[in-house]
Amino acid sequence: MGFLELKGLTKHYGTAAVVKEVSLWVEKGQLVCLLGPSGCGKTTTLRLIAGFLEPDGGEIRVGGRRVSAPGDTEAPERRNMSMIFQSYALWPHMTVMENVTYGLKLRGLTKADAQQRADTILAATKLSQLAPRYPGELSGGQQQRVSLARALVVEPETLLLDEPLSNLDANLREEMRFEIRRLHDKFRYTTVYVTHDQSEAMTTADMIVVMNLGVIEQAGTPEDIYQRPRTEFVARFIGGTNIFKGRWDRSDGVACGNGLLLRCGSGSSPARATPPSRCATTTCT
């Protein structure tokens, strides 16, 4: 049993099922990346976790407490979650300090307590000297750190990130993904991170969940996903993989035609393919 549990989660838009019976267990303090191409259902899954959408089937539990089910969805503000959006969503008329302390004021903290917690998180995100500035006076990377600081200062149980680095240039993306990992290691919140970027997932995640067409193709550590893909889709999506199609000989080999027989050195069986009785994919050494 995990801290965050998705059981048979399903969501339809009209007649189209965009999330199809997704089940996932996330341990407390784990950083999980939902990885996949556009339209695979990863952002819809994140919004279901946040409570912005109501599921059509299945349920979501946090710490053993059910927070979402058809006809019974707890409001987002009662879930003790913070979400970082792709657009940062900072208040343009508020300074960095005012943006960061806004959530604390809504929770009724005194001005002194809010100031103390904001000072701590601004120091952790390297923003102390920028506290009096407005968002329009900051770079994209600085705005992203303000968004992180605002999300973390309220001490959520769960942190949700929806492609937070997609608006940054390549150098800033690399810097910020290591910054996100550093802050996760410092505060150990349970984190669900949505991205379509394989490099982001491989360098930041404890567990990668590869999604395609509304279902989970494979979930595992970055090493498992890269070294031992279970489906052809995962093998093709994760990186530069050579795919050989053939027929499994029920032992440790795959006959690929023209007398070519590949002996497989890892895994107990070839990965799933379509149709499974006629062709297969596997990891061979």
Secondary structure as UniProt FT lines:
FT   STRAND          4..13
FT   TURN            14..15
FT   STRAND          16..26
FT   TURN            28..29
FT   STRAND          31..35
FT   TURN            38..39
FT   HELIX           42..50
FT   STRAND          57..62
FT   TURN            63..64
FT   STRAND          65..68
FT   TURN            70..71
FT   HELIX           76..78
FT   STRAND          81..84
FT   TURN            86..87
FT   TURN            92..93
FT   HELIX           96..106
FT   TURN            107..108
FT   HELIX           111..124
FT   TURN            125..126
FT   HELIX           128..130
FT   TURN            131..132
FT   HELIX           135..137
FT   HELIX           140..153
FT   STRAND          158..162
FT   TURN            164..167
FT   HELIX           170..187
FT   STRAND          190..195
FT   HELIX           198..204
FT   STRAND          207..212
FT   TURN            213..214
FT   STRAND          215..220
FT   HELIX           222..227
FT   HELIX           232..238
FT   STRAND          246..248
FT   STRAND          253..257
FT   TURN            258..259
FT   STRAND          260..263
FT   STRAND          271..272
FT   TURN            276..278
FT   STRAND          280..281
//
